[in-house]
Amino acid sequence: MTADSKLLSVCIPTYNGAKYIGHNIDIIIEQIKKFDLSGVEIVVSDNCSTDNIPEIMKKYVETYPDIVRYSRNEKNLGYDGNVMKLCSIAQGRFIHLFGDDDFYSPSGLKRLYDVLKQNQDISVAVLSNSYLRQDYFDQIVFRQHLNTHFYVEDKHYINDSDNFIIDIEDRAWPNTNLVFRSDYFREIPDLERFYKTDWIHLYILLYIAQKHQNCYLFADKAPIVIDRVGVQKWLNNIDGPRIYFNNLWTYSFADELGYSPKVFEWYRKKLLSEYIKYMRYRRSHSFSINLKYISKYFKYYKDLPSFYFKFIPKFLKPLQTIFSIENEVEHAKKKKIITFLGKRFVVLSDMPIRELKFIHKLRDDELVMITNSNGNYKQFVKNSVYKEMYDMLNNLKQYAIFSNRFYKKIQFKYLYKKLIPYSMYLANCEEFAFIIKYTSKRNKLILASIPELRIFLGENNDKK
């Protein structure tokens, strides 16, 4: 690597990502300046966006011409085509694919940079991450709550790509978790066959890890990146079935690439088990489309009894795919939907949601982020957020609606704790709501006298 070349290209494919991309780039630039990471460049490829991405990127290119490069496609190339475009123009020895809505943890970029600088022969690395649950009050969820394995130390795999692929589990699903050598990427033949699959980055991982077996897995204890979830537009019953099937199809190339049979054997069983547990976006609203995907999955699962007795019944769910009546939530409103032969009809909308999630609306200064030099990232709230809940409990104490145990728990946090884990606060809010929801009719009449609870109980509850 020459003095003028880059060590790392942070490559961001974007399409209508104006809402979050500025936050992402600001954090990268902040860490480049703070830690003097002169070997990092940011490359953004705009897939013919219709929002104001060009204006946003123009300012970054003008302000940081030595760091930021921007390219706009004349037509939308699809996700896979845009990844190919980015990788072809990246100048760094290593490429870090990066979602436009994700971001580095505090000091995460520095930790990645230091490892790459000291180990420039690494072929591919999978990063550790936490998840920002955009759909659950911006709560950060850590890996120990998601996987059977939680790694407290980095792992380096030399001539052991089989175990590397097994150990990373689903960590490589988000493109933001993947770093690889740019010269090894340019060796990969026939990548065009993975266009329009949305998993081209997984095949890149599989190919490079097998052909150049010097792989690295970052410890979960110190997450490098924060992956934002709950905002993905493809996560629906139209695109979901195709994309989730293509994940399995992409991994099926493991045998062809030279991995031992145990790799795909392990992966297909793991994926089937997960799909059985979490079916929501793996299936379509259309009965005929679901039948089509059953025939596709048959090739990979025909020898497994759980495919016939668990997966197929759950995947088809005839009462919902042929005819069903269900409620859906969209933009804080409920809609009653009738599904008939895959066609959906809204029969009632704008029903108020009677579910109390928050007792207190957080101000920016009440949510506290604490991190250490390794990038560990934890969320806390100040005890002041419990005031409203505590005052309500005091007002209701004489009616014994809430248990003394619950009252003392909230009292202790409000009066004696300065900082409380954010996840614990959310759990307390939901417990509060659960007690209200399932209390007696007499108690609901009492609760209806409190204005803050009227929305939850319904306007006519006191009349009943």
C-alpha positions as CSV (number, residue, x, y, z in Angstrom):
1,M,0.0,0.0,0.0
2,T,1.5,3.3,-1.1
3,A,1.5,6.4,1.0
4,D,-1.2,8.0,-1.1
5,S,-3.5,5.0,-1.3
6,K,-6.4,4.3,1.1
7,L,-6.6,1.5,3.5
8,L,-10.4,1.4,3.8
9,S,-13.2,2.4,1.5
10,V,-16.5,2.8,3.3
11,C,-18.9,2.1,0.5
12,I,-22.5,3.3,0.9
13,P,-25.2,2.2,-1.6
14,T,-28.2,4.4,-1.3
15,Y,-31.6,4.9,-2.8
16,N,-33.8,7.6,-1.3
17,G,-31.8,7.5,1.9
18,A,-31.8,11.2,2.6
19,K,-33.4,10.7,6.1
20,Y,-30.4,8.9,7.7
21,I,-27.3,9.2,5.4
22,G,-26.2,12.5,6.8
23,H,-26.1,11.0,10.4
24,N,-24.1,8.1,9.1
25,I,-21.5,10.2,7.2
26,D,-21.2,12.7,10.1
27,I,-20.2,9.9,12.5
28,I,-17.6,8.6,10.0
29,I,-16.0,12.0,9.4
30,E,-16.1,12.7,13.2
31,Q,-14.1,9.5,13.9
32,I,-11.7,10.1,11.0
33,K,-10.8,13.5,12.5
34,K,-10.8,12.4,16.1
35,F,-8.5,9.4,15.6
36,D,-6.5,10.7,12.6
37,L,-7.7,7.9,10.2
38,S,-6.3,9.4,7.0
39,G,-6.5,6.1,5.2
40,V,-10.3,6.1,5.1
41,E,-12.5,7.3,2.2
42,I,-16.3,7.5,1.9
43,V,-17.8,6.4,-1.4
44,V,-21.5,6.9,-2.0
45,S,-23.3,5.5,-5.0
46,D,-26.7,7.0,-5.5
47,N,-29.1,4.6,-7.3
48,C,-31.1,7.3,-9.1
49,S,-32.8,8.6,-6.0
50,T,-35.8,10.8,-6.2
51,D,-35.2,12.6,-2.9
52,N,-32.6,15.3,-2.1
53,I,-29.6,13.0,-1.8
54,P,-27.8,14.9,-4.6
55,E,-28.0,18.2,-2.6
56,I,-26.9,16.5,0.6
57,M,-23.9,14.8,-1.0
58,K,-22.9,18.0,-2.9
59,K,-22.2,19.7,0.4
60,Y,-20.2,16.8,1.8
61,V,-18.1,16.6,-1.4
62,E,-17.4,20.3,-1.4
63,T,-16.5,20.4,2.3
64,Y,-14.5,17.1,2.5
65,P,-13.1,16.6,-1.1
66,D,-10.2,14.4,0.3
67,I,-12.6,12.1,2.1
68,V,-16.0,11.9,0.3
69,R,-16.7,10.8,-3.3
70,Y,-20.1,10.7,-4.8
71,S,-21.4,8.9,-7.9
72,R,-25.0,9.0,-9.2
73,N,-26.3,6.3,-11.5
74,E,-28.3,7.4,-14.6
75,K,-30.8,4.6,-13.9
76,N,-31.6,2.4,-11.0
77,L,-29.2,-0.7,-11.1
78,G,-31.0,-2.5,-8.2
79,Y,-29.2,-3.2,-4.9
80,D,-26.8,-5.8,-6.4
81,G,-25.9,-3.7,-9.4
82,N,-25.2,-0.7,-7.1
83,V,-22.9,-2.9,-4.9
84,M,-21.0,-3.9,-8.0
85,K,-20.7,-0.3,-9.0
86,L,-19.3,0.8,-5.6
87,C,-16.8,-2.0,-5.4
88,S,-15.5,-1.2,-8.9
89,I,-14.8,2.5,-8.0
90,A,-13.5,2.0,-4.4
91,Q,-9.8,2.8,-4.0
92,G,-9.1,1.3,-0.7
93,R,-7.3,-2.0,0.0
94,F,-10.4,-3.0,2.0
95,I,-14.1,-2.4,1.2
96,H,-16.6,-1.9,3.9
97,L,-20.1,-2.2,2.5
98,F,-22.3,0.1,4.6
99,G,-26.1,0.6,4.8
100,D,-27.1,4.2,4.3
101,D,-29.2,4.1,7.5
102,D,-26.6,2.4,9.8
103,F,-23.7,3.9,11.7
104,Y,-20.5,3.2,13.5
105,S,-20.5,2.8,17.3
106,P,-18.3,5.3,19.2
107,S,-14.7,4.4,18.3
108,G,-16.0,1.5,16.1
109,L,-14.3,2.8,13.0
110,K,-11.0,3.2,14.8
111,R,-11.1,-0.4,16.1
112,L,-11.8,-1.7,12.6
113,Y,-9.1,0.5,11.2
114,D,-6.5,-0.7,13.7
115,V,-7.2,-4.4,13.1
116,L,-7.0,-3.9,9.3
117,K,-3.8,-1.9,9.5
118,Q,-2.1,-4.6,11.7
119,N,-3.5,-7.5,9.6
120,Q,-3.5,-6.4,6.0
121,D,-3.5,-10.0,4.7
122,I,-7.0,-10.6,6.1
123,S,-9.3,-11.6,3.2
124,V,-12.7,-11.0,4.8
125,A,-14.0,-9.8,8.1
126,V,-17.4,-9.9,9.7
127,L,-18.1,-7.1,12.1
128,S,-19.9,-7.3,15.5
129,N,-23.0,-5.2,15.7
130,S,-25.9,-4.1,17.8
131,Y,-29.4,-3.3,16.5
132,L,-31.2,0.0,16.8
133,R,-34.8,-1.0,17.0
134,Q,-36.4,1.9,15.1
135,D,-39.8,0.2,15.5
136,Y,-39.4,-0.1,19.3
137,F,-38.6,3.4,20.6
138,D,-35.0,3.5,19.3
139,Q,-33.9,0.8,21.7
140,I,-30.5,-0.6,21.1
141,V,-30.5,-4.4,21.3
142,F,-27.3,-6.3,21.9
143,R,-26.2,-9.6,20.5
144,Q,-26.4,-11.6,23.7
145,H,-30.2,-11.4,23.4
146,L,-30.3,-12.8,19.9
147,N,-27.8,-15.6,19.3
148,T,-26.7,-18.8,20.9
149,H,-23.1,-17.7,20.7
150,F,-21.8,-14.5,22.1
151,Y,-18.1,-13.8,21.4
152,V,-16.2,-11.9,24.0
153,E,-12.9,-12.0,22.0
154,D,-12.1,-11.5,18.3
155,K,-11.5,-14.8,16.4
156,H,-9.0,-15.2,13.6
157,Y,-9.5,-18.2,11.2
158,I,-6.5,-19.4,9.1
159,N,-7.4,-22.2,6.7
160,D,-10.7,-22.8,8.6
161,S,-13.4,-21.2,6.4
162,D,-15.9,-24.0,7.3
163,N,-16.0,-23.0,10.9
164,F,-15.8,-19.3,10.1
165,I,-19.0,-19.5,8.0
166,I,-20.8,-21.5,10.7
167,D,-19.7,-19.2,13.5
168,I,-20.8,-16.0,11.9
169,E,-24.4,-17.3,11.8
170,D,-26.6,-14.4,10.6
171,R,-24.1,-11.7,11.4
172,A,-23.3,-11.3,7.7
173,W,-27.0,-10.8,6.6
174,P,-26.7,-7.0,7.0
175,N,-24.2,-5.7,4.4
176,T,-23.0,-3.2,7.0
177,N,-21.3,-6.1,8.8
178,L,-19.1,-7.1,5.9
179,V,-15.5,-6.0,5.0
180,F,-13.3,-7.7,2.3
181,R,-10.2,-7.2,0.3
182,S,-10.9,-5.2,-2.9
183,D,-8.4,-7.1,-5.1
184,Y,-10.0,-10.4,-4.0
185,F,-13.4,-9.1,-5.0
186,R,-12.2,-8.4,-8.5
187,E,-11.3,-12.0,-8.9
188,I,-14.9,-13.3,-8.5
189,P,-16.3,-14.6,-11.8
190,D,-20.0,-14.6,-12.9
191,L,-21.3,-12.2,-10.2
192,E,-24.1,-11.2,-12.7
193,R,-26.0,-14.3,-11.8
194,F,-26.7,-12.8,-8.4
195,Y,-28.3,-9.7,-9.7
196,K,-31.8,-9.1,-8.4
197,T,-31.3,-11.5,-5.5
198,D,-30.5,-8.8,-2.9
199,W,-27.8,-11.1,-1.4
200,I,-24.8,-10.5,-3.6
201,H,-22.7,-9.5,-0.6
202,L,-23.3,-13.0,0.9
203,Y,-21.9,-14.7,-2.2
204,I,-18.9,-12.3,-2.1
205,L,-18.3,-13.4,1.5
206,L,-18.6,-17.1,0.7
207,Y,-16.3,-16.9,-2.3
208,I,-13.5,-14.9,-0.7
209,A,-13.6,-16.8,2.6
210,Q,-13.2,-20.1,0.7
211,K,-10.6,-19.0,-1.9
212,H,-8.5,-16.9,0.6
213,Q,-8.8,-18.5,4.0
214,N,-7.6,-15.7,6.3
215,C,-10.9,-14.6,7.9
216,Y,-11.7,-12.5,11.0
217,L,-14.7,-12.2,13.3
218,F,-15.0,-9.3,15.6
219,A,-16.1,-9.9,19.2
220,D,-19.8,-9.2,20.1
221,K,-18.6,-7.7,23.3
222,A,-17.4,-4.6,21.5
223,P,-19.8,-3.9,18.6
224,I,-18.3,-2.1,15.6
225,V,-21.5,-0.9,14.0
226,I,-25.1,-0.2,14.9
227,D,-27.6,-1.7,12.4
228,R,-30.9,0.2,12.2
229,V,-33.9,-2.1,11.9
230,G,-37.6,-1.5,11.5
231,V,-37.2,0.9,8.6
232,Q,-36.5,-1.6,5.7
233,K,-39.0,-1.0,2.9
234,W,-38.6,-4.5,1.6
235,L,-39.7,-6.1,4.9
236,N,-43.2,-6.9,3.7
237,N,-45.3,-9.7,2.3
238,I,-44.6,-8.8,-1.3
239,D,-40.8,-8.6,-1.4
240,G,-40.1,-10.7,1.7
241,P,-40.8,-14.2,0.4
242,R,-38.5,-13.7,-2.6
243,I,-35.7,-12.1,-0.6
244,Y,-35.8,-14.7,2.2
245,F,-35.8,-17.6,-0.2
246,N,-32.8,-16.0,-2.1
247,N,-30.8,-16.1,1.1
248,L,-31.0,-19.9,1.2
249,W,-30.4,-20.1,-2.5
250,T,-27.2,-18.0,-2.2
251,Y,-25.8,-20.2,0.6
252,S,-26.5,-23.3,-1.5
253,F,-23.4,-22.4,-3.6
254,A,-21.3,-23.4,-0.6
255,D,-20.8,-26.9,-2.0
256,E,-19.9,-25.6,-5.4
257,L,-17.3,-23.3,-3.9
258,G,-15.5,-26.1,-2.1
259,Y,-16.9,-25.9,1.5
260,S,-17.4,-29.2,3.3
261,P,-21.0,-30.6,3.0
262,K,-21.5,-29.8,6.8
263,V,-21.6,-26.1,6.1
264,F,-24.8,-26.0,3.9
265,E,-26.3,-28.9,5.8
266,W,-26.0,-26.8,9.0
267,Y,-27.2,-23.7,7.4
268,R,-30.3,-25.1,5.7
269,K,-31.5,-26.7,8.9
270,K,-30.8,-23.5,10.9
271,L,-32.7,-21.4,8.4
272,L,-35.7,-23.8,8.3
273,S,-35.9,-23.7,12.1
274,E,-35.8,-19.9,12.1
275,Y,-38.4,-19.6,9.3
276,I,-40.8,-21.9,11.3
277,K,-40.4,-19.6,14.3
278,Y,-40.6,-16.3,12.5
279,M,-42.8,-16.7,9.4
280,R,-44.3,-13.2,9.2
281,Y,-42.5,-11.8,6.2
282,R,-41.3,-15.1,4.7
283,R,-44.8,-15.7,3.2
284,S,-47.0,-13.8,0.8
285,H,-50.6,-12.8,1.2
286,S,-51.2,-14.7,-2.1
287,F,-52.0,-18.4,-1.8
288,S,-50.7,-19.1,-5.3
289,I,-47.4,-17.3,-4.6
290,N,-46.9,-19.3,-1.4
291,L,-47.5,-22.5,-3.4
292,K,-44.8,-21.4,-5.8
293,Y,-42.3,-20.9,-3.0
294,I,-43.2,-24.2,-1.4
295,S,-42.1,-25.9,-4.7
296,K,-38.8,-23.9,-4.6
297,Y,-38.1,-24.8,-0.9
298,F,-38.9,-28.5,-1.7
299,K,-35.6,-28.9,-3.4
300,Y,-33.7,-28.1,-0.2
301,Y,-36.0,-29.5,2.5
302,K,-37.7,-32.6,0.9
303,D,-35.8,-34.9,3.4
304,L,-36.8,-33.1,6.6
305,P,-40.1,-34.0,8.4
306,S,-40.4,-30.5,9.9
307,F,-40.7,-29.1,6.4
308,Y,-44.0,-31.0,5.9
309,F,-45.4,-31.0,9.4
310,K,-44.4,-27.5,10.6
311,F,-43.1,-25.3,7.7
312,I,-45.7,-26.0,5.1
313,P,-48.8,-25.6,7.3
314,K,-47.4,-22.4,8.8
315,F,-46.3,-21.1,5.4
316,L,-49.6,-21.7,3.7
317,K,-52.0,-20.9,6.5
318,P,-55.1,-21.5,4.2
319,L,-57.5,-19.6,6.5
320,Q,-55.4,-16.5,6.1
321,T,-54.3,-16.9,2.5
322,I,-57.7,-17.9,1.1
323,F,-59.9,-15.9,3.4
324,S,-59.1,-14.0,6.6
325,I,-60.2,-11.0,8.6
326,E,-57.4,-9.3,10.6
327,N,-56.2,-6.1,12.1
328,E,-53.1,-4.3,11.0
329,V,-51.3,-1.3,12.4
330,E,-50.0,1.5,10.2
331,H,-48.9,5.0,11.3
332,A,-50.5,4.7,14.8
333,K,-53.8,3.7,13.2
334,K,-55.5,0.3,13.0
335,K,-57.0,-1.1,9.8
336,K,-59.4,-4.0,9.6
337,I,-58.4,-6.0,6.5
338,I,-60.3,-8.8,4.6
339,T,-58.0,-11.0,2.5
340,F,-59.7,-13.1,-0.2
341,L,-57.6,-15.2,-2.6
342,G,-54.7,-12.9,-2.1
343,K,-56.6,-9.7,-2.6
344,R,-56.8,-7.4,0.4
345,F,-59.7,-5.0,1.2
346,V,-59.8,-2.4,3.9
347,V,-63.2,-2.6,5.5
348,L,-62.6,-0.3,8.5
349,S,-59.7,2.2,9.1
350,D,-58.6,4.9,11.5
351,M,-59.5,2.9,14.6
352,P,-57.6,4.4,17.6
353,I,-54.9,2.2,19.0
354,R,-55.8,1.5,22.7
355,E,-52.4,0.5,23.8
356,L,-50.4,2.5,26.3
357,K,-46.7,2.2,25.5
358,F,-45.2,5.3,27.2
359,I,-46.1,7.0,30.4
360,H,-43.6,9.7,29.7
361,K,-42.4,11.1,26.4
362,L,-38.6,11.3,26.5
363,R,-36.8,14.5,26.0
364,D,-33.4,14.4,24.3
365,D,-31.5,15.1,27.5
366,E,-33.3,12.3,29.4
367,L,-31.9,9.5,27.2
368,V,-28.2,8.9,28.1
369,M,-25.7,7.0,25.9
370,I,-22.6,5.6,27.8
371,T,-19.7,4.0,25.9
372,N,-16.2,2.9,26.7
373,S,-13.0,2.9,24.6
374,N,-13.9,-0.5,23.1
375,G,-17.1,0.8,21.7
376,N,-19.5,-0.8,24.2
377,Y,-22.7,1.2,23.8
378,K,-25.4,1.3,26.5
379,Q,-28.6,3.3,26.8
380,F,-29.9,4.7,30.1
381,V,-32.7,7.0,31.1
382,K,-32.7,9.5,34.0
383,N,-34.9,8.8,37.0
384,S,-37.1,11.9,36.1
385,V,-38.8,9.9,33.4
386,Y,-40.6,7.9,36.2
387,K,-42.2,10.9,37.8
388,E,-45.5,10.7,35.9
389,M,-45.9,7.0,36.5
390,Y,-44.9,7.5,40.2
391,D,-47.4,10.3,40.6
392,M,-50.2,8.2,39.1
393,L,-49.4,5.2,41.3
394,N,-49.5,7.5,44.4
395,N,-52.9,8.8,43.4
396,L,-54.2,5.3,42.9
397,K,-52.6,3.7,45.9
398,Q,-55.7,3.8,48.0
399,Y,-57.6,1.6,45.4
400,A,-55.0,-1.2,45.4
401,I,-55.2,-1.5,41.6
402,F,-51.4,-2.0,41.4
403,S,-49.5,-4.4,43.6
404,N,-47.4,-3.0,46.4
405,R,-44.4,-4.8,44.8
406,F,-44.9,-2.8,41.5
407,Y,-45.4,0.4,43.4
408,K,-42.2,0.0,45.4
409,K,-40.2,-0.9,42.3
410,I,-41.2,2.3,40.6
411,Q,-40.8,4.3,43.8
412,F,-37.2,3.0,44.3
413,K,-36.2,3.9,40.7
414,Y,-37.7,7.4,40.8
415,L,-36.4,8.4,44.3
416,Y,-33.1,6.5,44.6
417,K,-31.7,5.7,41.2
418,K,-30.1,8.3,39.0
419,L,-29.8,6.2,35.8
420,I,-31.9,3.2,34.8
421,P,-31.3,0.9,31.7
422,Y,-33.5,2.0,28.9
423,S,-34.7,-1.5,28.2
424,M,-35.8,-1.8,31.9
425,Y,-37.8,1.4,31.6
426,L,-39.6,0.1,28.5
427,A,-40.4,-3.1,30.4
428,N,-41.8,-1.1,33.3
429,C,-44.0,0.9,31.0
430,E,-45.4,-2.2,29.3
431,E,-46.0,-3.9,32.7
432,F,-47.9,-0.7,33.8
433,A,-50.0,-1.0,30.6
434,F,-50.6,-4.7,31.0
435,I,-52.0,-4.2,34.6
436,I,-54.4,-1.5,33.3
437,K,-55.5,-3.6,30.4
438,Y,-56.4,-6.7,32.4
439,T,-57.8,-5.0,35.6
440,S,-61.4,-5.4,36.7
441,K,-64.3,-3.4,35.4
442,R,-64.6,-1.6,38.7
443,N,-61.0,-0.6,38.6
444,K,-61.3,0.6,35.0
445,L,-64.0,3.0,36.1
446,I,-61.6,4.4,38.7
447,L,-58.8,4.6,36.1
448,A,-61.1,6.5,33.7
449,S,-61.1,9.4,36.0
450,I,-57.4,10.0,35.1
451,P,-57.2,12.1,31.9
452,E,-53.8,10.5,30.9
453,L,-55.4,7.1,30.8
454,R,-58.6,8.0,28.8
455,I,-56.9,7.2,25.4
456,F,-55.9,3.8,26.6
457,L,-59.3,2.9,28.1
458,G,-61.4,4.5,25.4
459,E,-63.6,7.6,25.6
460,N,-66.8,5.6,26.4
461,N,-65.3,3.4,29.1
462,D,-66.6,5.6,32.0
463,K,-70.1,5.5,30.6
464,K,-70.1,1.7,30.5
